[in-house]
């Protein structure tokens, strides 16, 4: 499994606007694409140096599945215009890591 990791930063004033766009538009739009090999997505945030940093992690079965989402330049960030409008800055490229182990404690 491949994790696609991306970061975006917004001002505290735009934090909820971005979070709303992400949760109510961007993620449902990605899910609606019915991408092959797309397993799940996680969203995290934290305050840092007067900004709010958002981290998204998408999980795919393979790089080929990611390319079905992004095209051959699979590192290019996916940031729709409405999201860009409230972000202060963001990574232009996503990073990708192979998941080696996942452990649950229950």
TORFI-712082 format. One line per field, with one value per atom (N, C-alpha, C, O): chain; atom name; x negated, y negated, z. Coordinates in Angstrom, 2 decimals, m for minus. Example, Ala and Ser with C-alpha at 12.3 -4.5 7.8 and 13.67 -1.06 7.14 Angstrom:
BEGIN
unit: (A  A  A  A  A  A  A  A)
site: (N  CA  C  O  N  CA  C  O)
c1: (m13.19  m12.30  m13.20  m14.24  m12.85  m13.67  m12.90  m13.41)
c2: (5.69  4.50  3.30  3.32  2.25  1.06  m0.03  m1.14)
c3: (7.80  7.80  7.80  8.46  7.08  7.14  7.87  8.04)
REM end
This chain:
BEGIN
unit: (A  A  A  A  A  A  A  A  A  A  A  A  A  A  A  A  A  A  A  A  A  A  A  A  A  A  A  A  A  A  A  A  A  A  A  A  A  A  A  A  A  A  A  A  A  A  A  A  A  A  A  A  A  A  A  A  A  A  A  A  A  A  A  A  A  A  A  A  A  A  A  A  A  A  A  A  A  A  A  A  A  A  A  A  A  A  A  A  A  A  A  A  A  A  A  A  A  A  A  A  A  A  A  A  A  A  A  A  A  A  A  A  A  A  A  A  A  A  A  A  A  A  A  A  A  A  A  A  A  A  A  A  A  A  A  A  A  A  A  A  A  A  A  A  A  A  A  A  A  A  A  A  A  A  A  A  A  A  A  A  A  A  A  A  A  A  A  A  A  A  A  A  A  A  A  A  A  A  A  A  A  A  A  A  A  A  A  A  A  A  A  A  A  A  A  A  A  A  A  A  A  A  A  A  A  A  A  A  A  A  A  A  A  A  A  A  A  A  A  A  A  A  A  A  A  A  A  A  A  A  A  A  A  A  A  A  A  A  A  A  A  A  A  A  A  A  A  A  A  A  A  A  A  A  A  A  A  A  A  A  A  A  A  A  A  A  A  A  A  A  A  A  A  A  A  A  A  A  A  A  A  A  A  A  A  A  A  A  A  A  A  A  A  A  A  A  A  A  A  A  A  A  A  A  A  A  A  A  A  A  A  A  A  A  A  A  A  A  A  A  A  A  A  A  A  A  A  A  A  A  A  A  A  A  A  A  A  A  A  A  A  A  A  A  A  A  A  A  A  A  A  A  A  A  A  A  A  A  A  A  A  A  A  A  A  A  A  A  A  A  A  A  A  A  A  A  A  A  A  A  A  A  A  A  A  A  A  A  A  A  A  A  A  A  A  A  A  A  A  A  A  A  A  A  A  A  A  A  A  A  A  A  A  A  A  A  A  A  A  A  A  A  A  A)
site: (N  CA  C  O  N  CA  C  O  N  CA  C  O  N  CA  C  O  N  CA  C  O  N  CA  C  O  N  CA  C  O  N  CA  C  O  N  CA  C  O  N  CA  C  O  N  CA  C  O  N  CA  C  O  N  CA  C  O  N  CA  C  O  N  CA  C  O  N  CA  C  O  N  CA  C  O  N  CA  C  O  N  CA  C  O  N  CA  C  O  N  CA  C  O  N  CA  C  O  N  CA  C  O  N  CA  C  O  N  CA  C  O  N  CA  C  O  N  CA  C  O  N  CA  C  O  N  CA  C  O  N  CA  C  O  N  CA  C  O  N  CA  C  O  N  CA  C  O  N  CA  C  O  N  CA  C  O  N  CA  C  O  N  CA  C  O  N  CA  C  O  N  CA  C  O  N  CA  C  O  N  CA  C  O  N  CA  C  O  N  CA  C  O  N  CA  C  O  N  CA  C  O  N  CA  C  O  N  CA  C  O  N  CA  C  O  N  CA  C  O  N  CA  C  O  N  CA  C  O  N  CA  C  O  N  CA  C  O  N  CA  C  O  N  CA  C  O  N  CA  C  O  N  CA  C  O  N  CA  C  O  N  CA  C  O  N  CA  C  O  N  CA  C  O  N  CA  C  O  N  CA  C  O  N  CA  C  O  N  CA  C  O  N  CA  C  O  N  CA  C  O  N  CA  C  O  N  CA  C  O  N  CA  C  O  N  CA  C  O  N  CA  C  O  N  CA  C  O  N  CA  C  O  N  CA  C  O  N  CA  C  O  N  CA  C  O  N  CA  C  O  N  CA  C  O  N  CA  C  O  N  CA  C  O  N  CA  C  O  N  CA  C  O  N  CA  C  O  N  CA  C  O  N  CA  C  O  N  CA  C  O  N  CA  C  O  N  CA  C  O  N  CA  C  O  N  CA  C  O  N  CA  C  O  N  CA  C  O  N  CA  C  O  N  CA  C  O  N  CA  C  O  N  CA  C  O  N  CA  C  O  N  CA  C  O  N  CA  C  O  N  CA  C  O  N  CA  C  O  N  CA  C  O  N  CA  C  O  N  CA  C  O  N  CA  C  O)
c1: (m0.85  0.00  m0.90  m1.97  m0.46  m1.21  m0.44  0.75  m1.14  m0.56  m0.98  m2.17  m0.02  m0.26  m0.05  1.06  m1.12  m1.12  m1.29  m2.16  m0.44  m0.45  m0.18  0.52  m0.74  m0.55  m0.08  m0.51  0.83  1.27  1.40  1.72  1.16  1.22  2.21  2.30  2.93  3.88  3.77  3.13  4.38  4.40  5.44  6.36  5.30  6.33  7.72  8.72  7.79  9.09  9.72  10.94  8.91  9.42  9.45  9.85  9.05  8.98  10.30  10.33  11.38  12.67  13.20  13.86  12.93  13.36  12.67  13.31  11.35  10.64  11.11  11.36  11.25  11.69  13.06  13.28  13.96  15.30  15.21  15.86  14.41  14.24  13.64  14.09  12.62  11.96  12.92  13.02  13.64  14.51  15.80  16.34  16.33  17.64  17.59  18.59  16.43  16.33  15.19  15.41  13.98  12.81  12.87  12.77  13.03  13.04  14.23  14.04  15.46  16.56  16.32  16.70  15.68  15.37  14.38  14.51  13.40  12.43  13.13  12.93  13.95  14.68  15.58  15.71  16.20  17.13  16.43  17.08  15.12  14.37  14.25  13.88  14.58  14.47  13.13  13.06  12.08  10.73  10.34  10.54  9.79  9.35  8.21  7.28  8.27  7.20  7.15  6.24  8.09  8.14  8.80  9.94  8.09  8.57  9.16  10.24  8.46  8.96  8.16  7.14  8.66  7.99  8.08  9.10  6.99  6.95  6.63  5.85  7.25  7.00  6.59  7.25  5.50  5.01  4.70  4.44  4.73  4.35  3.67  3.83  2.89  2.23  1.89  1.59  1.95  1.49  m0.03  m0.64  m0.64  m2.09  m2.51  m2.15  m3.24  m3.81  m2.78  m3.04  m1.62  m0.61  0.19  0.94  0.05  0.80  1.46  1.19  2.33  2.85  2.36  2.60  1.66  1.13  2.10  2.47  2.50  3.32  2.43  1.61  2.59  1.91  2.98  3.87  2.89  3.78  2.92  1.84  3.44  2.80  3.85  4.86  3.58  4.45  3.73  2.51  4.48  3.89  4.41  5.61  3.46  3.76  3.03  2.03  3.55  2.91  1.55  0.65  1.41  0.17  m0.04  0.88  m1.24  m1.51  m0.67  m0.26  m0.41  0.44  1.84  2.45  2.35  3.65  3.59  4.55  2.49  2.34  2.32  2.91  1.65  1.60  2.98  3.23  3.88  5.24  5.97  6.94  5.49  6.04  5.37  6.04  4.04  3.27  2.70  2.35  2.60  1.88  0.45  0.07  m0.34  m1.70  m2.59  m3.49  m2.36  m3.14  m2.47  m1.87  m2.58  m1.80  m2.16  m1.41  m3.31  m3.68  m2.97  m2.91  m2.43  m1.76  m0.59  0.23  m0.52  0.55  1.91  2.01  2.93  4.31  4.95  5.30  5.11  5.66  6.66  6.26  7.95  8.95  8.93  8.48  9.41  9.36  10.02  9.47  11.18  11.84  10.97  10.97  10.24  9.33  8.12  7.70  7.59  6.45  6.78  5.92  8.03  8.45  8.32  8.16  8.39  8.32  7.02  6.80  6.18  4.88  3.88  3.91  3.02  1.95  0.82  0.23  0.52  m0.50  m0.27  0.47  m0.90  m0.75  m1.89  m2.55  m2.10  m3.10  m2.64  m1.50  m3.53  m3.21  m3.30  m2.76  m3.99  m4.16  m3.75  m4.00  m3.13  m2.85  m4.03  m4.72  m4.25  m5.28  m4.58  m3.43  m5.30  m4.73  m5.63  m6.85  m5.01  m5.75  m5.02  m3.79  m5.81  m5.24  m4.96  m5.83  m3.76  m3.39  m3.99  m3.72  m4.80  m5.50  m4.73  m4.65  m4.15  m3.47  m2.37  m2.54  m1.25  m0.17  0.29  0.67  0.26  0.59  1.72  1.68  2.71  3.79  3.68  3.37  3.92  3.92  5.35  5.95  5.89  7.27  7.45  8.55)
c2: (1.16  0.00  m1.24  m1.24  m2.29  m3.52  m4.65  m4.84  m5.40  m6.57  m7.81  m8.00  m8.64  m9.92  m11.02  m11.21  m11.75  m12.69  m14.11  m14.38  m15.01  m16.40  m17.34  m16.98  m18.57  m19.59  m20.89  m21.28  m21.56  m22.90  m23.73  m23.20  m25.03  m25.92  m27.04  m27.55  m27.41  m28.51  m29.39  m29.02  m30.54  m31.42  m30.89  m30.18  m31.23  m30.82  m31.31  m30.63  m32.47  m33.02  m32.17  m32.10  m31.53  m30.72  m29.22  m28.41  m28.85  m27.43  m26.70  m25.67  m27.23  m26.53  m26.57  m25.63  m27.65  m27.72  m26.62  m25.92  m26.49  m25.45  m24.06  m23.20  m23.84  m22.54  m22.18  m21.03  m23.13  m22.89  m22.53  m21.58  m23.27  m22.97  m21.57  m20.79  m21.27  m19.97  m18.82  m17.86  m18.94  m17.84  m17.74  m16.64  m18.86  m18.85  m18.90  m18.61  m19.26  m19.35  m18.50  m17.65  m18.73  m18.06  m16.55  m15.79  m16.11  m14.66  m13.97  m12.93  m14.50  m13.85  m13.81  m12.85  m14.86  m14.87  m13.78  m13.15  m13.54  m12.46  m11.11  m10.25  m10.92  m9.65  m9.38  m8.24  m10.43  m10.27  m9.79  m9.29  m9.95  m9.49  m7.97  m7.42  m7.29  m5.82  m5.34  m4.49  m5.90  m5.60  m4.16  m3.70  m3.44  m2.08  m2.10  m2.91  m1.22  m1.08  m2.14  m2.11  m3.09  m4.11  m3.49  m3.03  m3.48  m2.78  m3.69  m3.41  m4.77  m5.66  m6.94  m7.07  m7.90  m9.19  m9.64  m9.47  m10.22  m10.79  m12.27  m12.69  m13.07  m14.50  m14.85  m14.45  m15.59  m16.02  m17.51  m18.04  m18.18  m19.59  m19.90  m19.19  m20.99  m21.46  m22.93  m23.40  m23.67  m25.04  m25.06  m24.34  m25.90  m26.01  m27.40  m27.81  m28.11  m29.42  m30.39  m31.03  m30.49  m31.44  m31.00  m31.80  m29.76  m29.20  m27.91  m27.41  m27.38  m26.04  m25.18  m25.47  m24.11  m23.17  m22.00  m21.40  m21.69  m20.51  m19.48  m19.81  m18.24  m17.12  m16.15  m15.77  m15.76  m14.71  m13.51  m13.65  m12.34  m11.10  m10.25  m9.88  m9.97  m9.11  m7.77  m7.73  m6.70  m5.37  m4.71  m4.63  m4.24  m3.55  m2.21  m2.02  m1.29  0.02  m0.07  0.71  m1.02  m1.08  m2.48  m3.30  m2.73  m3.98  m4.09  m5.19  m2.98  m3.01  m3.50  m4.23  m3.12  m3.63  m5.13  m5.84  m5.62  m7.06  m7.79  m8.86  m7.22  m7.83  m7.91  m8.80  m7.00  m7.09  m8.31  m8.79  m8.80  m9.98  m11.25  m12.25  m11.22  m12.43  m12.54  m13.63  m11.42  m11.41  m10.95  m10.61  m10.94  m10.42  m11.20  m10.63  m12.50  m13.30  m13.16  m14.11  m11.98  m11.61  m12.37  m12.33  m13.06  m13.83  m15.18  m15.78  m15.66  m16.96  m16.97  m16.05  m18.03  m18.17  m18.35  m18.94  m17.82  m18.01  m19.02  m18.68  m20.27  m21.34  m22.13  m23.01  m21.83  m22.56  m24.07  m24.49  m24.86  m26.32  m26.85  m27.76  m26.31  m26.82  m26.60  m27.43  m25.51  m25.26  m26.21  m26.74  m26.41  m27.32  m28.73  m29.43  m29.12  m30.48  m30.77  m31.93  m29.77  m30.00  m29.46  m29.61  m28.83  m28.39  m29.54  m30.30  m29.65  m30.64  m30.15  m30.91  m28.84  m28.19  m26.69  m26.20  m25.95  m24.49  m23.85  m24.48  m22.56  m21.79  m21.64  m21.26  m21.94  m21.74  m20.28  m19.87  m19.50  m18.08  m17.29  m17.71  m16.16  m15.21  m14.25  m14.00  m13.71  m12.68  m11.33  m11.25  m10.29  m8.95  m8.00  m8.02  m7.19  m6.22  m4.88  m4.82  m3.82  m2.47  m2.10  m2.23  m1.65  m1.20  0.17  1.11  0.30  1.54  2.37  3.59  1.70  2.41  1.52  0.30  2.11  1.42  2.29  3.44  1.75  2.53  1.84  0.63  2.60  2.11  2.78  3.97  2.02  2.57  2.53  1.47  3.71  3.75  4.87  5.05)
c3: (0.00  0.00  0.00  0.61  m0.70  m0.82  m0.13  m0.37  0.73  1.38  0.60  0.31  0.26  m0.44  0.60  1.09  0.93  2.04  1.50  0.68  1.99  1.51  2.68  3.63  2.61  3.64  3.02  1.93  3.74  3.38  4.64  5.71  4.54  5.69  5.42  4.30  6.45  6.34  7.58  8.57  7.51  8.68  9.67  9.27  10.94  11.90  11.50  11.76  10.86  10.43  9.32  9.23  8.50  7.39  7.70  6.86  8.91  9.28  9.06  8.40  9.60  9.49  8.06  7.62  7.33  5.93  5.12  4.35  5.31  4.58  5.01  4.16  6.31  6.80  6.22  5.84  6.15  5.58  4.11  3.66  3.35  1.92  1.76  0.92  2.55  2.46  2.75  1.99  3.88  4.31  3.52  3.35  3.03  2.37  0.85  0.19  0.28  m1.17  m1.73  m2.59  m1.24  m1.83  m1.61  m2.57  m0.38  m0.11  m0.77  m1.39  m0.66  m1.39  m2.90  m3.57  m3.45  m4.88  m5.25  m6.31  m4.39  m4.63  m4.54  m5.39  m3.51  m3.35  m4.55  m4.99  m5.09  m6.22  m7.49  m8.40  m7.55  m8.73  m8.79  m9.82  m7.67  m7.61  m8.14  m9.02  m7.59  m8.05  m7.73  m6.60  m8.69  m8.41  m7.40  m7.51  m6.43  m5.46  m4.38  m3.55  m4.36  m3.31  m2.09  m2.17  m0.96  0.24  1.30  1.82  1.63  2.67  2.67  1.99  3.46  3.58  5.02  5.68  5.51  6.86  6.75  5.89  7.62  7.68  9.11  10.07  9.24  10.54  10.46  9.39  11.62  11.64  12.96  13.96  12.93  14.16  14.00  12.90  15.12  15.08  15.14  15.92  14.31  14.32  13.82  12.71  14.64  14.27  13.69  12.67  14.33  13.89  12.68  12.12  12.25  11.12  11.59  12.68  10.75  10.97  9.82  8.65  10.18  9.18  9.06  10.07  7.84  7.55  6.87  6.01  7.25  6.61  6.13  6.89  4.87  4.37  3.98  3.42  4.27  3.87  3.16  3.74  1.90  1.10  0.93  0.76  0.98  0.84  m0.44  m0.69  m1.24  m2.50  m2.52  m1.83  m3.32  m3.46  m4.15  m3.85  m5.09  m5.88  m6.47  m6.46  m6.97  m7.67  m8.94  m9.32  m9.59  m10.78  m10.43  m11.21  m9.27  m8.82  m8.57  m8.88  m8.02  m7.79  m9.13  m9.26  m10.11  m11.44  m12.08  m12.90  m11.73  m12.26  m11.67  m12.25  m10.54  m9.89  m10.40  m10.66  m10.55  m10.82  m12.22  m12.67  m12.92  m14.19  m13.97  m12.85  m15.02  m14.94  m13.98  m13.37  m13.84  m12.89  m11.52  m11.00  m10.95  m9.77  m8.51  m7.54  m8.49  m7.30  m7.22  m6.15  m8.33  m8.34  m7.37  m7.35  m6.56  m5.57  m6.25  m7.32  m5.60  m6.05  m5.10  m3.97  m5.56  m4.72  m5.57  m6.33  m5.44  m6.22  m5.91  m4.85  m6.86  m6.75  m5.48  m4.85  m5.08  m3.86  m2.63  m1.72  m2.60  m1.48  m1.55  m0.53  m2.73  m2.90  m2.40  m1.87  m2.59  m2.24  m0.75  m0.38  0.10  1.55  2.17  3.37  1.37  1.87  1.76  0.79  2.73  2.70  1.81  1.04  1.93  1.11  1.18  2.04  0.27  0.27  m0.50  m1.32  m0.21  m0.95  m2.39  m2.65  m3.32  m4.73  m5.15  m6.17  m4.33  m4.60  m3.36  m2.23  m3.58  m2.50  m2.42  m3.41  m1.23  m1.10  m0.95  m0.53  m1.30  m1.32  m0.55  m0.70  0.27  1.07  1.00  1.01  0.94  0.98  2.43  3.29  2.70  4.04  4.26  3.50  5.29  5.58  6.59  6.48  7.59  8.67  9.22  9.33  9.56  10.24  11.38  11.17  12.59  13.76  14.52  14.75  14.92  15.76  17.11  17.21  18.14  19.49  19.99  20.13  20.24  20.74  21.73  22.25)
REM end
